[in-house]
């Protein structure tokens, strides 16, 4: 048992961090207009690319998953059809669920690396540049 004098729920010594008070404490408003970024053509394109890939793929996987569940529940004879030794259709389709999950993950990562990440990196660089300009302006304004 430790000889710790802190009360329950209190952070350990050295682990407490004060929350960031935000841009107002630094002497100015946030230099980045996030609403404008959200409506910018680049962000709209990124969101469109992401949704047009993810939503159809998610729907397809859910259809495949629920088809497996329904087959397992209502088509016992079909799922019990032997394929090779004790291996039946149900086991093969069940294992295919795992294979499908890994395949979709691999496909998503590859697709994101090619189609999402370059655009996201450009947006991030733009935001970081705007933030740096805003902080420089705030720092110069505070020295007057």
Helices and strands as residue ranges (DSSP letters): G 23-26, H 34-38, H 41-74, H 76-79, E 82-84, E 87-88, H 89-111, I 112-116, H 117-142
